[in-house]
Every structure is written in structure tokens, then in C-alpha cells.
Amino acid sequence: MKAISFVVDASIYNTHIIVVFGGKKHINKELKKMGIKKIDTSNMQGAAGYTIELKENVLLWLKQKPPFTAFDYGCLSHEIFHCCSFILSRAGVKLCDKSEEAYAYLIGHVHEVIMDKIRTIKK
């Protein structure tokens, strides 16, 4: 299966999440299709996924493509947390008791959009 890429709208925080599922050889091809500058992947070994702050957006890159295992879904959740943390930090919202709900809401939204996209890919 080819790499998969799509965008999750987080415009309420004036940004988007660029999601790419696919190995190291696919990441920069997918970014180029979206008009985004190449990233250096030379030091990206071992981890199943990465979250990278881009100039205006956030990149969520999971090396595995669907169908996902339970481990892959755990990695996806892990990277979604990082994305949301970058986005909310940029917006001046630091994680604490008073901001917990904003984090939970954004994490839930991003997870829902990505899961809906994964379901449509499987069909």
C-alpha cells in the first residue's frame, strides 16, 4: 500500500495537523505533494512515529500504514498528544488543572478525525 497523507483541521488554533502514514522513503514525497519543505530523516531511527513542529502546522508521522495493530494505535495516541501539546503551547495554553479540558477536547477531536479517515481508507 502507498503512503497515506491528509490534513486535520485545527483552525480554531490557527493551524493544521499534517498526517502521514508510511515509511521513511515516503515521508518527503507526501510532504512535497502538499507543498511542504523536506524534513531531515537521517537521525530518525527506531521510533514508530514522530511529531514535528513545522513553521505554521504540525506534522504527525506514523511509519506504519493501516491496518494497525494495538501497538500502532497506542503510538498514534502518543503522537496525537504531542501534536495537541505543540498546538496548545503555541496558543499560550500550558497543561495544568485549569487547561486539562482544552487538551482533552483537542485530543478527542484529532483522534476522531484520524480514526474516521482510517475507516474510510480501509473500505
C-alpha positions as CSV (number, residue, x, y, z in Angstrom):
1,M,0.0,0.0,0.0
2,K,1.2,3.5,-0.8
3,A,1.7,6.1,1.9
4,I,-1.4,7.9,3.1
5,S,-1.5,11.6,3.9
6,F,-4.2,14.1,4.8
7,V,-4.8,17.2,6.9
8,V,-6.7,17.6,10.2
9,D,-8.2,21.0,10.6
10,A,-7.3,22.7,13.9
11,S,-8.1,26.1,12.6
12,I,-9.6,27.1,15.9
13,Y,-6.0,27.3,17.0
14,N,-4.9,28.8,13.6
15,T,-3.1,25.6,12.5
16,H,-3.5,22.2,10.8
17,I,-2.1,18.8,11.5
18,I,-0.4,17.1,8.5
19,V,-0.8,13.4,9.0
20,V,1.4,10.9,7.1
21,F,1.2,7.1,7.4
22,G,4.2,5.4,5.7
23,G,7.8,4.6,6.0
24,K,10.9,6.8,5.7
25,K,11.0,6.6,1.9
26,H,7.5,8.1,1.7
27,I,7.5,11.0,4.1
28,N,9.2,13.7,1.9
29,K,7.2,12.6,-1.2
30,E,4.0,13.1,0.7
31,L,5.1,16.5,2.1
32,K,6.2,17.6,-1.3
33,K,2.7,16.9,-2.7
34,M,1.3,19.2,0.0
35,G,3.9,22.0,-0.8
36,I,5.7,21.5,2.5
37,K,9.5,21.6,2.7
38,K,11.5,18.4,3.2
39,I,12.4,17.2,6.6
40,D,15.7,15.6,7.6
41,T,15.0,12.0,8.4
42,S,18.7,10.9,8.7
43,N,18.5,10.7,12.6
44,M,15.0,9.2,12.8
45,Q,15.7,5.6,13.6
46,G,13.8,3.2,15.8
47,A,10.7,5.1,16.8
48,A,7.4,4.1,15.3
49,G,6.3,7.7,14.9
50,Y,7.2,11.3,15.2
51,T,5.6,14.7,15.7
52,I,7.4,17.7,14.3
53,E,6.6,21.3,14.7
54,L,6.6,23.0,11.3
55,K,6.5,26.7,10.6
56,E,2.7,27.0,10.5
57,N,1.5,23.5,11.1
58,V,2.3,20.3,13.0
59,L,3.4,17.0,11.3
60,L,2.2,13.7,12.7
61,W,4.2,10.9,11.0
62,L,3.5,7.3,11.8
63,K,5.8,4.9,9.9
64,Q,3.2,2.1,9.8
65,K,0.3,2.2,7.4
66,P,-3.2,0.7,8.1
67,P,-4.3,-1.9,9.1
68,F,-2.9,-1.0,12.5
69,T,-2.1,-3.3,15.4
70,A,-2.9,-2.3,19.0
71,F,0.7,-1.1,19.4
72,D,0.2,1.1,16.3
73,Y,-2.9,2.7,17.8
74,G,-1.0,3.3,21.0
75,C,1.7,5.1,19.0
76,L,-0.9,7.1,17.2
77,S,-2.4,8.2,20.5
78,H,1.1,9.1,21.8
79,E,1.8,11.3,18.7
80,I,-1.6,12.9,18.9
81,F,-0.8,14.0,22.4
82,H,2.4,15.6,21.2
83,C,0.6,17.4,18.3
84,C,-2.0,18.8,20.7
85,S,0.7,19.8,23.1
86,F,2.5,21.8,20.4
87,I,-0.7,23.4,19.2
88,L,-1.9,24.5,22.6
89,S,1.5,25.6,23.7
90,R,1.7,27.9,20.7
91,A,-1.7,29.3,21.7
92,G,-0.3,30.0,25.2
93,V,-2.2,27.2,26.9
94,K,0.1,25.2,29.2
95,L,-1.0,21.9,30.6
96,C,-2.3,22.3,34.1
97,D,-5.5,21.5,36.0
98,K,-7.3,24.6,34.6
99,S,-6.4,23.7,30.9
100,E,-6.9,20.0,31.1
101,E,-10.3,20.1,29.4
102,A,-8.9,22.1,26.4
103,Y,-6.3,19.4,26.0
104,A,-8.8,16.6,26.3
105,Y,-11.2,18.2,23.8
106,L,-8.5,18.8,21.2
107,I,-7.0,15.3,21.6
108,G,-10.5,13.7,21.3
109,H,-11.3,15.8,18.2
110,V,-8.0,15.0,16.4
111,H,-8.3,11.3,17.3
112,E,-11.9,11.2,16.0
113,V,-10.9,12.8,12.7
114,I,-8.0,10.5,12.2
115,M,-10.0,7.4,13.1
116,D,-12.8,8.4,10.6
117,K,-10.1,8.8,7.9
118,I,-8.6,5.4,8.7
119,R,-12.1,3.8,8.5
120,T,-12.6,5.3,5.0
121,I,-9.2,4.1,3.9
122,K,-10.0,0.5,4.9
123,K,-13.1,0.4,2.7
